Amino acid sequence: MVAAIQMNSQDSLTDNLAQLDKLLAEAALRGVKLAVLPENFAVFGAPGQAHTASQLPAILTWLADACRRYRLWIVAGSLPSSHRPDGEVIPDGRVRSACFILDEEGVVQGRYDKIHLFDAEVGDRQATYRESAVFEPGSSVVTVPTPWGRVGLTICYDLRFPELFMALRKAGTDLLVLPAAFTAITGEAHWETLLRARAIETQCFVIAAGQTGKHGALRETWGHSMVINPWGKVLDERPEPTPGVVAVACDLGEMRKLRHSMPLMSHRRLSY
């Protein structure tokens, strides 16, 4: 059983972790073994990312304790890190948007740094988004073996770049995870369409965990966290603009049967 955890994170780390703890407890009671958190779950506001990065060790310690208490693997959405994966300090004051995956003993099993940064004009109250002013992009494709299949890690804006998802499929991915904070406008227009497309073309399960609702005066996110099967069917969704848990059993046998009957990877003739 896997879960997409939908949150409404604000700028208080303490409040956000309290909200998350209740959702993880609910997930565990429902038999979930792998929980995916949304982007910016710990602190939402971009201006505070450098300060949040200084709290990264404490947040990872909290997550490790939650893994042990609830016997969960946790895909920890995104957290700002002032260090690259090799330990080098990022020199220009920016941080990286990093997704850590921890096992049920709280041990970090992998880290993915968001490759595609959201620099765009959106017709909402915030209007302009410039993630590159705060974040340094990552460059590595990351998959992590788990007891339920190989997990491919992505974050939010990555969803618009199918070449990343195809690289993850080529690396043996079974479960694609997408922590996100899609804007309400872009989410309404493209969220489900893109998620279903990524599932269909890779023949993977997609677990998409979103932020939802209002975050201060300017930001509003789409939510609609969902789990999609390799045929592109939405197995479950949370359409309400409130925090909650979307829990689904993923049948990898179904996935393997589909891949055998329609072997897309062996039919491919073009590469990016």
Contacts in CASP RR format, 6 or more apart in sequence:
PFRMAT RR
TARGET T0000
AUTHOR 0000-0000-0000
METHOD contacts of the structure
MODEL  1
MVAAIQMNSQDSLTDNLAQLDKLLAEAALRGVKLAVLPENFAVFGAPGQA
HTASQLPAILTWLADACRRYRLWIVAGSLPSSHRPDGEVIPDGRVRSACF
ILDEEGVVQGRYDKIHLFDAEVGDRQATYRESAVFEPGSSVVTVPTPWGR
VGLTICYDLRFPELFMALRKAGTDLLVLPAAFTAITGEAHWETLLRARAI
ETQCFVIAAGQTGKHGALRETWGHSMVINPWGKVLDERPEPTPGVVAVAC
DLGEMRKLRHSMPLMSHRRLSY
1 30 0 8 1.000
1 31 0 8 1.000
1 32 0 8 1.000
1 33 0 8 1.000
1 34 0 8 1.000
1 247 0 8 1.000
1 248 0 8 1.000
1 249 0 8 1.000
2 32 0 8 1.000
2 33 0 8 1.000
2 34 0 8 1.000
2 35 0 8 1.000
2 36 0 8 1.000
2 148 0 8 1.000
2 175 0 8 1.000
2 205 0 8 1.000
2 207 0 8 1.000
2 227 0 8 1.000
2 247 0 8 1.000
2 248 0 8 1.000
2 249 0 8 1.000
2 250 0 8 1.000
3 27 0 8 1.000
3 30 0 8 1.000
3 32 0 8 1.000
3 34 0 8 1.000
3 35 0 8 1.000
3 36 0 8 1.000
3 207 0 8 1.000
3 245 0 8 1.000
3 246 0 8 1.000
3 247 0 8 1.000
3 248 0 8 1.000
4 36 0 8 1.000
4 207 0 8 1.000
4 208 0 8 1.000
4 209 0 8 1.000
4 210 0 8 1.000
4 225 0 8 1.000
4 226 0 8 1.000
4 227 0 8 1.000
4 238 0 8 1.000
4 245 0 8 1.000
4 246 0 8 1.000
5 20 0 8 1.000
5 23 0 8 1.000
5 24 0 8 1.000
5 27 0 8 1.000
5 35 0 8 1.000
5 36 0 8 1.000
5 37 0 8 1.000
5 38 0 8 1.000
5 41 0 8 1.000
5 209 0 8 1.000
5 225 0 8 1.000
5 243 0 8 1.000
5 244 0 8 1.000
5 245 0 8 1.000
5 246 0 8 1.000
6 23 0 8 1.000
6 38 0 8 1.000
6 209 0 8 1.000
6 210 0 8 1.000
6 211 0 8 1.000
6 212 0 8 1.000
6 223 0 8 1.000
6 225 0 8 1.000
6 238 0 8 1.000
6 242 0 8 1.000
6 243 0 8 1.000
6 244 0 8 1.000
6 245 0 8 1.000
6 246 0 8 1.000
7 16 0 8 1.000
7 19 0 8 1.000
7 20 0 8 1.000
7 23 0 8 1.000
7 37 0 8 1.000
7 38 0 8 1.000
7 41 0 8 1.000
7 210 0 8 1.000
7 211 0 8 1.000
7 212 0 8 1.000
7 243 0 8 1.000
7 244 0 8 1.000
8 19 0 8 1.000
8 211 0 8 1.000
8 212 0 8 1.000
8 213 0 8 1.000
8 214 0 8 1.000
8 215 0 8 1.000
8 241 0 8 1.000
8 242 0 8 1.000
8 243 0 8 1.000
9 16 0 8 1.000
9 19 0 8 1.000
9 38 0 8 1.000
9 40 0 8 1.000
9 41 0 8 1.000
9 42 0 8 1.000
9 43 0 8 1.000
9 44 0 8 1.000
9 211 0 8 1.000
9 215 0 8 1.000
10 16 0 8 1.000
10 44 0 8 1.000
10 215 0 8 1.000
10 216 0 8 1.000
11 43 0 8 1.000
11 44 0 8 1.000
11 45 0 8 1.000
11 48 0 8 1.000
12 43 0 8 1.000
13 42 0 8 1.000
13 43 0 8 1.000
13 52 0 8 1.000
13 55 0 8 1.000
13 59 0 8 1.000
16 41 0 8 1.000
16 42 0 8 1.000
16 43 0 8 1.000
16 44 0 8 1.000
17 42 0 8 1.000
17 59 0 8 1.000
17 62 0 8 1.000
19 243 0 8 1.000
20 37 0 8 1.000
20 41 0 8 1.000
20 66 0 8 1.000
21 66 0 8 1.000
23 243 0 8 1.000
23 244 0 8 1.000
23 245 0 8 1.000
24 35 0 8 1.000
24 66 0 8 1.000
24 70 0 8 1.000
24 72 0 8 1.000
24 74 0 8 1.000
25 70 0 8 1.000
26 244 0 8 1.000
26 245 0 8 1.000
27 35 0 8 1.000
27 70 0 8 1.000
27 72 0 8 1.000
27 245 0 8 1.000
27 247 0 8 1.000
28 70 0 8 1.000
28 71 0 8 1.000
28 72 0 8 1.000
30 245 0 8 1.000
30 247 0 8 1.000
31 247 0 8 1.000
32 72 0 8 1.000
32 245 0 8 1.000
32 247 0 8 1.000
33 71 0 8 1.000
33 72 0 8 1.000
33 73 0 8 1.000
33 104 0 8 1.000
33 147 0 8 1.000
33 148 0 8 1.000
34 72 0 8 1.000
34 73 0 8 1.000
34 74 0 8 1.000
34 75 0 8 1.000
34 146 0 8 1.000
34 148 0 8 1.000
34 151 0 8 1.000
34 175 0 8 1.000
34 207 0 8 1.000
35 72 0 8 1.000
35 73 0 8 1.000
35 74 0 8 1.000
35 75 0 8 1.000
36 75 0 8 1.000
36 77 0 8 1.000
36 177 0 8 1.000
36 178 0 8 1.000
36 179 0 8 1.000
36 207 0 8 1.000
36 208 0 8 1.000
36 209 0 8 1.000
37 74 0 8 1.000
37 75 0 8 1.000
37 76 0 8 1.000
37 77 0 8 1.000
37 179 0 8 1.000
37 209 0 8 1.000
38 77 0 8 1.000
38 179 0 8 1.000
38 180 0 8 1.000
38 181 0 8 1.000
38 209 0 8 1.000
38 210 0 8 1.000
38 211 0 8 1.000
38 225 0 8 1.000
39 77 0 8 1.000
39 78 0 8 1.000
39 97 0 8 1.000
39 155 0 8 1.000
39 156 0 8 1.000
39 179 0 8 1.000
39 180 0 8 1.000
39 181 0 8 1.000
39 210 0 8 1.000
39 211 0 8 1.000
40 77 0 8 1.000
40 78 0 8 1.000
40 181 0 8 1.000
40 211 0 8 1.000
41 76 0 8 1.000
41 77 0 8 1.000
41 78 0 8 1.000
41 179 0 8 1.000
41 211 0 8 1.000
42 52 0 8 1.000
42 55 0 8 1.000
42 59 0 8 1.000
42 79 0 8 1.000
43 49 0 8 1.000
43 51 0 8 1.000
43 52 0 8 1.000
44 181 0 8 1.000
44 211 0 8 1.000
44 215 0 8 1.000
44 219 0 8 1.000
45 215 0 8 1.000
45 219 0 8 1.000
46 131 0 8 1.000
46 134 0 8 1.000
47 134 0 8 1.000
49 80 0 8 1.000
49 95 0 8 1.000
49 134 0 8 1.000
49 135 0 8 1.000
50 80 0 8 1.000
50 82 0 8 1.000
50 93 0 8 1.000
50 95 0 8 1.000
50 134 0 8 1.000
52 59 0 8 1.000
52 79 0 8 1.000
52 80 0 8 1.000
53 79 0 8 1.000
53 80 0 8 1.000
53 81 0 8 1.000
53 82 0 8 1.000
53 95 0 8 1.000
54 82 0 8 1.000
56 79 0 8 1.000
56 80 0 8 1.000
56 81 0 8 1.000
56 82 0 8 1.000
59 79 0 8 1.000
60 76 0 8 1.000
60 79 0 8 1.000
60 100 0 8 1.000
60 102 0 8 1.000
60 108 0 8 1.000
63 74 0 8 1.000
63 76 0 8 1.000
63 100 0 8 1.000
63 102 0 8 1.000
63 106 0 8 1.000
64 102 0 8 1.000
64 105 0 8 1.000
64 106 0 8 1.000
64 107 0 8 1.000
65 106 0 8 1.000
66 72 0 8 1.000
66 74 0 8 1.000
67 73 0 8 1.000
67 74 0 8 1.000
67 102 0 8 1.000
67 103 0 8 1.000
67 104 0 8 1.000
67 105 0 8 1.000
67 106 0 8 1.000
68 104 0 8 1.000
68 105 0 8 1.000
68 106 0 8 1.000
71 104 0 8 1.000
72 104 0 8 1.000
73 101 0 8 1.000
73 102 0 8 1.000
73 103 0 8 1.000
73 104 0 8 1.000
73 109 0 8 1.000
73 146 0 8 1.000
74 101 0 8 1.000
74 102 0 8 1.000
75 99 0 8 1.000
75 100 0 8 1.000
75 101 0 8 1.000
75 151 0 8 1.000
75 153 0 8 1.000
75 177 0 8 1.000
75 179 0 8 1.000
75 207 0 8 1.000
75 209 0 8 1.000
76 99 0 8 1.000
76 100 0 8 1.000
76 101 0 8 1.000
76 102 0 8 1.000
77 99 0 8 1.000
77 100 0 8 1.000
77 155 0 8 1.000
77 179 0 8 1.000
77 209 0 8 1.000
78 97 0 8 1.000
78 98 0 8 1.000
78 99 0 8 1.000
78 114 0 8 1.000
78 155 0 8 1.000
78 156 0 8 1.000
78 179 0 8 1.000
79 97 0 8 1.000
79 98 0 8 1.000
79 99 0 8 1.000
79 100 0 8 1.000
80 95 0 8 1.000
80 96 0 8 1.000
80 97 0 8 1.000
80 98 0 8 1.000
80 135 0 8 1.000
81 95 0 8 1.000
81 96 0 8 1.000
81 98 0 8 1.000
81 113 0 8 1.000
82 89 0 8 1.000
82 90 0 8 1.000
82 93 0 8 1.000
82 95 0 8 1.000
82 96 0 8 1.000
83 89 0 8 1.000
83 90 0 8 1.000
83 96 0 8 1.000
84 90 0 8 1.000
84 96 0 8 1.000
84 113 0 8 1.000
84 136 0 8 1.000
85 98 0 8 1.000
85 111 0 8 1.000
85 113 0 8 1.000
85 140 0 8 1.000
90 96 0 8 1.000
90 136 0 8 1.000
92 136 0 8 1.000
94 133 0 8 1.000
94 134 0 8 1.000
94 135 0 8 1.000
94 136 0 8 1.000
95 134 0 8 1.000
95 135 0 8 1.000
95 136 0 8 1.000
96 113 0 8 1.000
96 114 0 8 1.000
96 135 0 8 1.000
96 136 0 8 1.000
96 137 0 8 1.000
96 138 0 8 1.000
97 113 0 8 1.000
97 114 0 8 1.000
97 131 0 8 1.000
97 135 0 8 1.000
97 155 0 8 1.000
98 111 0 8 1.000
98 112 0 8 1.000
98 113 0 8 1.000
98 114 0 8 1.000
99 111 0 8 1.000
99 112 0 8 1.000
99 113 0 8 1.000
99 114 0 8 1.000
99 153 0 8 1.000
99 155 0 8 1.000
99 177 0 8 1.000
99 179 0 8 1.000
100 108 0 8 1.000
100 110 0 8 1.000
100 111 0 8 1.000
101 108 0 8 1.000
101 109 0 8 1.000
101 110 0 8 1.000
101 111 0 8 1.000
101 144 0 8 1.000
101 146 0 8 1.000
101 151 0 8 1.000
101 153 0 8 1.000
102 108 0 8 1.000
102 109 0 8 1.000
103 109 0 8 1.000
103 146 0 8 1.000
109 144 0 8 1.000
109 146 0 8 1.000
110 142 0 8 1.000
110 144 0 8 1.000
110 153 0 8 1.000
111 142 0 8 1.000
112 140 0 8 1.000
112 142 0 8 1.000
112 152 0 8 1.000
112 153 0 8 1.000
112 154 0 8 1.000
112 155 0 8 1.000
113 137 0 8 1.000
113 138 0 8 1.000
113 139 0 8 1.000
113 140 0 8 1.000
114 135 0 8 1.000
114 137 0 8 1.000
114 138 0 8 1.000
114 155 0 8 1.000
114 156 0 8 1.000
114 157 0 8 1.000
114 158 0 8 1.000
115 137 0 8 1.000
115 138 0 8 1.000
115 139 0 8 1.000
115 158 0 8 1.000
115 161 0 8 1.000
115 164 0 8 1.000
116 137 0 8 1.000
116 157 0 8 1.000
116 158 0 8 1.000
116 160 0 8 1.000
116 161 0 8 1.000
116 164 0 8 1.000
117 131 0 8 1.000
117 132 0 8 1.000
117 135 0 8 1.000
117 137 0 8 1.000
117 157 0 8 1.000
118 129 0 8 1.000
118 131 0 8 1.000
118 156 0 8 1.000
118 157 0 8 1.000
119 129 0 8 1.000
119 130 0 8 1.000
119 131 0 8 1.000
119 132 0 8 1.000
120 128 0 8 1.000
120 129 0 8 1.000
121 127 0 8 1.000
121 128 0 8 1.000
121 129 0 8 1.000
122 128 0 8 1.000
122 129 0 8 1.000
122 183 0 8 1.000
122 185 0 8 1.000
122 186 0 8 1.000
123 185 0 8 1.000
124 183 0 8 1.000
124 184 0 8 1.000
124 185 0 8 1.000
124 218 0 8 1.000
124 220 0 8 1.000
125 217 0 8 1.000
125 218 0 8 1.000
125 219 0 8 1.000
125 220 0 8 1.000
126 183 0 8 1.000
126 218 0 8 1.000
126 219 0 8 1.000
129 183 0 8 1.000
131 157 0 8 1.000
141 164 0 8 1.000
141 167 0 8 1.000
141 168 0 8 1.000
141 171 0 8 1.000
142 152 0 8 1.000
142 153 0 8 1.000
143 150 0 8 1.000
143 151 0 8 1.000
143 152 0 8 1.000
143 153 0 8 1.000
143 168 0 8 1.000
143 171 0 8 1.000
143 172 0 8 1.000
143 173 0 8 1.000
144 150 0 8 1.000
144 151 0 8 1.000
144 152 0 8 1.000
144 153 0 8 1.000
145 151 0 8 1.000
146 175 0 8 1.000
148 174 0 8 1.000
148 175 0 8 1.000
148 250 0 8 1.000
148 252 0 8 1.000
149 174 0 8 1.000
149 175 0 8 1.000
149 252 0 8 1.000
150 171 0 8 1.000
150 172 0 8 1.000
150 173 0 8 1.000
150 174 0 8 1.000
150 175 0 8 1.000
151 173 0 8 1.000
151 174 0 8 1.000
151 175 0 8 1.000
151 176 0 8 1.000
151 177 0 8 1.000
152 168 0 8 1.000
152 171 0 8 1.000
152 173 0 8 1.000
152 175 0 8 1.000
152 176 0 8 1.000
152 177 0 8 1.000
153 168 0 8 1.000
153 177 0 8 1.000
154 164 0 8 1.000
154 165 0 8 1.000
154 168 0 8 1.000
154 176 0 8 1.000
154 177 0 8 1.000
154 178 0 8 1.000
155 178 0 8 1.000
155 179 0 8 1.000
155 180 0 8 1.000
156 178 0 8 1.000
156 179 0 8 1.000
156 180 0 8 1.000
156 181 0 8 1.000
156 182 0 8 1.000
158 164 0 8 1.000
158 178 0 8 1.000
159 178 0 8 1.000
159 180 0 8 1.000
159 194 0 8 1.000
159 195 0 8 1.000
159 198 0 8 1.000
160 190 0 8 1.000
160 194 0 8 1.000
162 197 0 8 1.000
162 198 0 8 1.000
162 201 0 8 1.000
163 272 0 8 1.000
165 176 0 8 1.000
165 198 0 8 1.000
165 201 0 8 1.000
165 202 0 8 1.000
165 204 0 8 1.000
166 201 0 8 1.000
166 202 0 8 1.000
166 272 0 8 1.000
168 176 0 8 1.000
168 202 0 8 1.000
168 204 0 8 1.000
169 202 0 8 1.000
169 203 0 8 1.000
169 204 0 8 1.000
169 265 0 8 1.000
170 265 0 8 1.000
173 202 0 8 1.000
173 204 0 8 1.000
174 204 0 8 1.000
174 205 0 8 1.000
174 252 0 8 1.000
174 255 0 8 1.000
175 204 0 8 1.000
175 205 0 8 1.000
175 206 0 8 1.000
175 207 0 8 1.000
175 250 0 8 1.000
176 198 0 8 1.000
176 199 0 8 1.000
176 202 0 8 1.000
176 204 0 8 1.000
176 205 0 8 1.000
176 206 0 8 1.000
176 207 0 8 1.000
177 206 0 8 1.000
177 207 0 8 1.000
177 208 0 8 1.000
177 209 0 8 1.000
178 195 0 8 1.000
178 206 0 8 1.000
178 207 0 8 1.000
178 208 0 8 1.000
178 209 0 8 1.000
179 209 0 8 1.000
179 210 0 8 1.000
180 191 0 8 1.000
180 208 0 8 1.000
180 209 0 8 1.000
180 210 0 8 1.000
180 211 0 8 1.000
181 210 0 8 1.000
181 211 0 8 1.000
181 221 0 8 1.000
182 191 0 8 1.000
182 210 0 8 1.000
182 211 0 8 1.000
182 221 0 8 1.000
182 222 0 8 1.000
182 223 0 8 1.000
183 219 0 8 1.000
183 220 0 8 1.000
183 221 0 8 1.000
183 222 0 8 1.000
184 213 0 8 1.000
184 220 0 8 1.000
184 221 0 8 1.000
184 222 0 8 1.000
186 222 0 8 1.000
187 222 0 8 1.000
187 223 0 8 1.000
187 224 0 8 1.000
188 222 0 8 1.000
191 208 0 8 1.000
191 222 0 8 1.000
191 223 0 8 1.000
191 224 0 8 1.000
192 224 0 8 1.000
192 226 0 8 1.000
192 234 0 8 1.000
195 206 0 8 1.000
195 208 0 8 1.000
195 226 0 8 1.000
195 228 0 8 1.000
196 206 0 8 1.000
196 228 0 8 1.000
196 232 0 8 1.000
196 234 0 8 1.000
198 204 0 8 1.000
198 206 0 8 1.000
199 205 0 8 1.000
199 206 0 8 1.000
199 228 0 8 1.000
199 229 0 8 1.000
199 230 0 8 1.000
199 231 0 8 1.000
199 232 0 8 1.000
200 230 0 8 1.000
200 231 0 8 1.000
200 232 0 8 1.000
201 264 0 8 1.000
202 230 0 8 1.000
203 230 0 8 1.000
203 255 0 8 1.000
203 258 0 8 1.000
203 259 0 8 1.000
203 262 0 8 1.000
203 264 0 8 1.000
204 230 0 8 1.000
204 255 0 8 1.000
205 227 0 8 1.000
205 228 0 8 1.000
205 229 0 8 1.000
205 230 0 8 1.000
205 250 0 8 1.000
205 255 0 8 1.000
206 227 0 8 1.000
206 228 0 8 1.000
207 227 0 8 1.000
208 225 0 8 1.000
208 226 0 8 1.000
208 227 0 8 1.000
208 228 0 8 1.000
209 225 0 8 1.000
209 246 0 8 1.000
210 221 0 8 1.000
210 222 0 8 1.000
210 223 0 8 1.000
210 224 0 8 1.000
210 225 0 8 1.000
211 221 0 8 1.000
211 223 0 8 1.000
212 221 0 8 1.000
212 222 0 8 1.000
212 223 0 8 1.000
212 224 0 8 1.000
212 225 0 8 1.000
212 238 0 8 1.000
212 241 0 8 1.000
212 242 0 8 1.000
212 243 0 8 1.000
213 220 0 8 1.000
213 221 0 8 1.000
213 223 0 8 1.000
213 241 0 8 1.000
214 220 0 8 1.000
215 221 0 8 1.000
223 238 0 8 1.000
223 241 0 8 1.000
224 237 0 8 1.000
224 238 0 8 1.000
224 239 0 8 1.000
225 237 0 8 1.000
225 238 0 8 1.000
225 244 0 8 1.000
225 246 0 8 1.000
226 234 0 8 1.000
226 235 0 8 1.000
226 236 0 8 1.000
226 237 0 8 1.000
226 238 0 8 1.000
226 246 0 8 1.000
227 234 0 8 1.000
227 235 0 8 1.000
227 236 0 8 1.000
227 237 0 8 1.000
227 246 0 8 1.000
227 248 0 8 1.000
227 250 0 8 1.000
228 234 0 8 1.000
228 235 0 8 1.000
229 235 0 8 1.000
229 250 0 8 1.000
229 251 0 8 1.000
229 254 0 8 1.000
229 255 0 8 1.000
230 254 0 8 1.000
230 255 0 8 1.000
230 258 0 8 1.000
230 259 0 8 1.000
231 258 0 8 1.000
235 248 0 8 1.000
236 246 0 8 1.000
236 247 0 8 1.000
236 248 0 8 1.000
237 246 0 8 1.000
238 244 0 8 1.000
238 245 0 8 1.000
238 246 0 8 1.000
259 265 0 8 1.000
END
